[in-house]
Amino acid sequence: MRLGRLIFCVSILCLGISGITPYAFAQSAPDNSQAPTTTPAPAFGQTAPVLNPENPPVTGLDEPALDLHRANSSFVAPALQVSESADTNGANVLGGSGLEAVTRVLGALDLQQFWSKSDVFLEYLGGGEFYSSPYYAAQLQAFGLEGVTRWRTGQVTLRDAFNYMPDGSFQLSGDPGLGLATAGGMGLGLPGSHSFGNGQFGAIGDIPRLANTAILDAVQALSPKSAITVAGGFSNAHYYDPSHEFINSDQITVQTGYSHLINRQDQIGAVYAFQLFQFPQATGGQLYLHIVNVRYSHNITGRLSLLAGAGPEYLELEEGGYASRWSLSARVQLNYKMAHSSVTASYEKLNTPGAGLYAGASVQAAHLAYSRTLGRTWSFHGDLGYSYNSEIQTLANSPILNSKATHYNEGSVGIYLRKHIGRAYEFFTSYRFSEVGFNAAPDFNAALNFGTGSISRRQIGTVGLEWHPRPTRIE
């Protein structure tokens, strides 16, 4: 573990010494409707098609950008959000119910800077939430960075997302910043990272959680139609549980791949990845994963992107000894953009560190999202999510693992409405229903006050106001 951290730190140090300046989500204004884009890098005397941001290498971490709008200015922009929620299970306990008011105040500061070959984006998000019954306050802190430096035939990107959440189930839907600090998506880390994140599928209780994901990846074109990709990342999750029943984890991921353009719209590729999951020795030790995926992508610029990949996965684990097994990993993702709306659908089968509940979990996750503009000032977003999580290791020193709760299902549905009020204000309202259900009642320490039973249900209705003044341009 120390060797892995040392290698990662040396890589970051070398990045700074060589003068590499980070790249970011190329955005024209600080709102939540933009998509990460970059300017194509010149190569082989012309722009290399394999480096096109509308159809990046299928084995890399970047995803096709369906929003073709380009940012051409650097800026710094603040934002402030105040919201009030009615929560039917504020403590998120098993079998819990009872209406509770929650006030949240969040602020964000975004910085975006462009140079000829390098770009940088930084975001800080901070604030607090205030519960009414019983009264208590909790802080929230998040920081995000994404950056790239390009050369004639390639680019290197540094990504990092750090956050301290007041409870493991809190979700920052509609946060006032651009979203990089909170590493959106399905809990898998930064957009496009997927296998690099800290595996937050489902949560119970109000245990604070600190998580960080850092990734360094590079793309090198071999010809206008082929490229190799290399990436390395470190992720961790630490739970501030006074009884130490939740399981902290570290994750190291290294992957390499080869991509080839069949034509302007189709790509094929192959990826090999190695992952190491580390847990406190008493609750799981280490898991080793070797993954091979064959991938295919189809992209119609500005309208549709489809990615599909699958392959074998070999797992070695410590389970009071040594064990190993083969399984399948897979991922399918579809993005479709229409005149005034967009749809995203995805399915993944993967292994995660276990969200603090297991020392490693086998996960199948599906997600569906729909967004639409309603007239000139209204916008709508709706999403459905579901995951099935089963334990990989069966050990005795964990509240979950020493019971019959060998797997759980997690699902949610949400709707979100936003209205622009003038140039600087937005009103929003949202509703979310979520449920975490175990196949048997977990055997938690009674001192944690996580309730009884095997199901936690939660409904949250929110109204709020957001202020985001015109960005200040910087040169």
PyMOL commands that set and color helices and strands:
alter all, ss='L'
color gray80, all
select helices_A, chain A and resi 2-17+49-51+281-283+446-448
alter helices_A, ss='H'
color red, helices_A
select strands_A, chain A and resi 42-43+46-47+74-87+100-114+118-132+135-151+154-165+209-223+226-239+249-261+266-278+286-300+304-318+322-337+341-352+361-374+378-391+407-421+425-438+455-467+472-474
alter strands_A, ss='S'
color yellow, strands_A
deselect
rebuild
show_as cartoon
